[in-house]
Amino acid sequence: MFIDNRFTDAISGRWFPTDDPARGKPWAEVAAGGADDVDRAVVSAHRAFVDPAWSRMSASDRGVLLNRLADLIAGKSAALAEAETRDNGKLLAEMRGQMAYMPRWYRYYAGLADKIEGSVLPSDKPDMMAYTRLEPLGVVAAIVPWNSPLLLTAWKLAPALAAGNTVVIKPSEFTSTSITPFLELVREAGFPPGVVNAVTGTGAEVGAALVEHPLVRAVAFTGGEAAGMAIGAVTGRRFIPTTLELGGKSANIVFEDADVHRAANGIVGGIFAASGQTCVAGSRLVVHRSIAAEVVDRVLMIAKAARIGDPMDLSTQVGPVTTEQQLGKILRHIDDAKRAGAEVLLGGGRAVGGICEDGWFVQPTIFAGVDPGMRLAREEVFGPVLAVMLFDTEEEALSLANATDYGLAAGVWTRDLNRAHRMAGALQAGSIWVNTYRTSGPMAPFGGYKKSGIGREGGQLAIQQFLQQKAVWIDMGSEGPPPFVMKL
Ligand code: NAD
């Protein structure tokens, strides 16, 4: 754990193992934090929030620190990628790209730090001046899942720090190790002690204590629905601002005029990259009946040839899933879909042979004949499982795509520009990709419609979620206020 710019054990002295998902066995030990460690970290973050070393640091200097952190990350991106892959099993090829790109989030918010502006209001009272100030909230809890630990930390940490808050990070108990080399860079960048802290441990112990802590003034969370609901209930009761980035059941919609090669690559990437463990996984293929056979054949051809194996090997295309529990959950979803009558076109079970014997590998799996009422069409699997559904008209495509409680992302594949814009407007999802899938950048807002969450990360407006507005009225007149009535 990391408190006051120092690495520290848990007060209890307890540790827990973390697993290498490619080998299905523990490879490191993580400090098992508790409520007492949370208290230490939050008190430190609060102290740092009011300390002039941070509270009186100019916004431009906060930007300088964030840029320095970005430089340090860029210099260590290969090592950070290896730490992530070892712990969460995502392909080293993907994590190298992610870590090399990650500094851009810090640079984007470094640039915004000194552009946080209040305004002078057009007062309707002749002697009265009014203006607004935008002020940081205080201690922010950043709670992160296991699929992209450092990137999803960056999405919270960069805007929260740019706005002048201090932060306590709570990594997932399944992927806590990469935060250590990252925090060494935070310290090296020169952030004052207590500005960035991290407490490792379970959601039930550390996460719950963090959102309940009276000095925590905002929560930024990415994760599953159950934890999101539990956190939202607490922060609702405590009236503290909260962003919840939750799951999805996103559709890739392929029209009859689509470029089939391009679409097939996007569909495969949407569901089999990261073994389907991305919140924006394109887990439903909604395809026009007239080209369904062609599209599905091409997707099958690419997916069948995918090299499954060690995520550290740069030639591997499908790695393991991150946790043993997740493996069980995915296999149960697959069995359920089979029982419900969906037809297995590819895969349909655990991958075996070679490294897959010990690790937690699932075969890339494709189901046809998926009825919109089936669980596979409605629930997030968070694994490499694609559900194929057919449509005849644009209206039908739209209603199938929107027939989900979620609304995180959608892909539209068409050469018809008007249709692309019509669909982009009508789809109920926070990110729409046209003729591409699964891309992002710090300048774009990211988040969910419906049950996929509230609030947005990324983009200029995200920084507002870490600020509060204050109105200041100054009476410059000679008369002053009337004693018994409001001055209007
Ligand atoms: P999770 O919800 O189990 O855990 C996420 C984090 O919350 C972990 O750090 C965990 O310890 C903590 N936590 C759990 N219960 C808590 C509680 N009661 N109070 C406070 N903290 C608690 O999620 P996961 O299984 O690690 O991640 C997978 C989920 O995340 C998927 O559903 C996926 O779709 C979602 N996800 C969403 C996005 C997005 O941006 N929308 C991005 C990635 C992942």
Boltz pocket constraint, residues with backbone or C-beta under 6 A from the ligand:
constraints:
  - pocket:
      binder: B
      contacts: [[A, 143], [A, 144], [A, 145], [A, 146], [A, 147], [A, 148], [A, 170], [A, 171], [A, 172], [A, 173], [A, 201], [A, 202], [A, 203], [A, 204], [A, 206], [A, 207], [A, 208], [A, 211], [A, 222], [A, 223], [A, 224], [A, 225], [A, 226], [A, 227], [A, 228], [A, 230], [A, 231], [A, 244], [A, 245], [A, 246], [A, 247], [A, 248], [A, 278], [A, 279], [A, 280], [A, 380], [A, 382], [A, 408], [A, 447], [A, 448], [A, 452], [A, 453]]
      max_distance: 6.0
